[in-house]
Amino acid sequence: MAKIERTQKLFLKSLKEKFRGQDVESETAEFYKFGGVRQSPRKMEFMKASRAIEMDRGLAMYDPERCHLGGIPMGQRQLMTYEVSGTGVFVEGDDLHFVNNSAMQQFWDDIRRTVIVGMDLAHQTLQKRLGKEVTPETINEYLHILNHAMPGAAVVQEHMVETHPGLVDDCYVKVFTGDDDVADDIEPQFLLDIEKLFPAKQAEELKAEVGKGMYQAIHIPTAVSRTCDGGTTSRWSAMQIGMSFIAAYRMCAGEAAVADLSYAAKHAGVVQMASLLPARRARGPNEPGGIKFGLFSDIIQANRKYPHDPAKASLEVVGAGVMLFDQIWLGSYMSGGVGFTQYATAAYTDNILDEYTYYGMDYIKDRYNVDWRNPSVDDKVSPTQEIVNDLATEVTLNAMEQYEQFPTLMEDHFGGSQRAGVIAAACGLTSSIATGNSNAGLNGWYLSMLLHKDGWSRLGFFGYDLQDQCGSANSLSMEPDRGLMGELRGPNYPNYAMNVGHQGEYAAIVGGAHYGRGDAFCYSPLVKVCFADPALKFDFAEPRREFAKGAIREFMPAGERSLIIPAR
Amino acid sequence: MAYKPQYGPGTSIVAENRRKQMNPGQKLEKVRSVTDEDIVLILGHRAPGSAYPTAHPPLAEQQEPECPMRRIVKPTEGAKAGDRVRYIQFADSMFVAPSQPYQRTYSEMYRFRGIDPGTLSGRQIVECRERDLEKYAKELVETEMFDPARVGIRGATVHGHSLRLAEDGMMFDMLQRCLLDEDGIVKYIKNQIGEPLDRAVAVGKPMDEKWLKAHTTIFHSLAGTSYRDDAEYIEYVQRIHSLRTKYGFMPKEE
């Protein structure tokens, strides 16, 4: 390890804006004079809204000046704003809670309501068992019918209820294939064109992996998956697929071959976004705890848009990952609290993790000649213990020194878990991008945690620290506990299932290994193509920008209900 | 060969201070005096002079089963009496406060009996029988492990360890349980949970920067000793990590 020069501090602009008029390197500050919660426009808005609600319903609600610590409201120090990293957009912390942010809700809605269903099994049933002809024309006709049926419309039955298109306008089906000739025959409105959506090198790789098969990227209505759950997605889609095949190919609704189509759509040919969790988690498929980290890194599309910046691509995965896994999965599904947002946002606000990660990029370029701006397998360094130790040590020490040199930076990340997650993430990303090995990245994470804990004699909280003190033994060498490669791990991996500030970063570490190699995908080429769709409500190439739009109330989500409720 | 604790690696003053705090063979330097009654007031668990509330009858009055562990492990005074388990919790500023969360836990585990410490980033709690707690608390407050300005005794709402200091040098505490008085002495006006006290409790003058830098157990490149400069310490952590990576929790020498 050896400190390298890096004059650019990506977090400085944020600090100067947050602590306007103050010396960001000063060790002292004024406190107890800010007027408590009244310093925050958003808290004031909350109080005003609550007064109106109380008048309306006759029942007490938000009252921080009475209920917080017996009359001492928060805000005895400065309540900070936050810049969503990489966007230049400053927001109130409250705006990054998923309840207050429609983009965050839509991010998860768009994943939960998605399945991919192969068409080849169904086509074989139609052709071989029923002797039907399957041609580009019949496929296009089927897709017309399916896009009528998938939102909730009837195709075979008489006298049926149907859904209002204005309520389910986010629901549709497109197809993709690696076969250019077949793709040419599909109506453009239904096609996810790999050639056009991806950079040439990635497109070639993806087409080769997808092959000649054809896959349906299915997004059921947001309103349906919200009312039901992730397990509904494959069932809802399979029902409409079955009915559409019956209609398109003039099948008998009750003939036995329909069972083959159903089986293919519900089981044999379906790719869920998340696997079923053990019974003790009480969650079906397509719920956050079952998303493999490799698959999650394929959902995020930043490496498609920014193929020459694996650090940025990884940082977008961090932002998306901590929002889903910390704020929604652990924070609400698993714990039921509201505090997780404060932990999670540290990883995607104020360009702090960005600065630490780009320091790591400078280091691997300076020390190991890794041309990270031109991702390639050719210049990756060996994932040896010695190299991982060197990378993680230097990035950890630099980050700790930044916190020490800029007391406002430390004040920004005022919780140990925030700092620990951010420092270790920078180490993990540096190690994985440099080596192209996700487990080397995870190992760098764990060394960082040990170094951090010993340097400052603190880390996170009880359980947080447990996970990180076990991790050396289940990362770079998987032998001690017969562990998994990072791509196949997920939020429910042993020891990973309990702590904020880890899972999103782990997913990004996995992604970084592939982005650093210039790979088109990390785990599933099908998922990569599916979420490249520009018609999705949420832009998966820019999750942090989308979250910022949600925070400033400029994001338009799906799940419209104004059509069926009284006008305000 | 009998195991001889080494109390951690490192060549820096920080490492040396850590070893000193941990090593029960080294007497901690007494820096200030706080009366027993004042400790009880800050803790806030019982009124000074009142009887210790109990969780069970004294052990001598109970029918203790025959048990080899009970013969080996002698109860503390609090356990003998059946005291409740209560706590003291500290928040330690990262601006070179003399002790820090893990350091506190390690030191207490070496020095005290019958304790249940909990270690977090912004606070460290130790729980034990009430009369034992008062004895331990007195040692923790009166010695070099405490500084009136950079260490807070805080049961709840501990926020402050990582914040800039107030202009008078005090660590931020939104409840302002203690204040730096005009006479230069820090006084607790609320107990650790934030309930107002009937009278202020003095815990002494803040230590100066020179003393803090010489006694701290945290590395800090701006305010104290840089972690990077203690190469032995870093090498030791890397070694532990490497051995755990390769061999799990049954490490072998390479």
Interface residues (C-beta under 8 A of the other chain):
Chain A: M1 K3 S26 E27 T28 A29 E30 F31 Y32 L69 G70 I72 M74 Q76 R77 Q385 N389 T393 L397 M400 E401 E404 Q405 P407 T408 M410 E411 H413 F414 G415 G416 S417 R419 A420 N443 Y446 L447 L450 L451 K453 D454 G455 W456 S457 R458 L459 G460 F461 F462 D465 S472 A473 S475 L476 S477 E479 P480 D481
Chain B: R18 M94 F95 Q100 P101 Y102 Q103 G118 T119 L120 S121 G122 T157 H159 H161 S162 L163 R164 L165 A166 E167 G169 F172 M174 L175 Q176 G194 T217 I218 F219 H220 S221 L222 A223 S226 Y227 R228 Y233 I234 V237 Q238 I240 H241 S242 R244 T245 K246 Y247 G248 F249
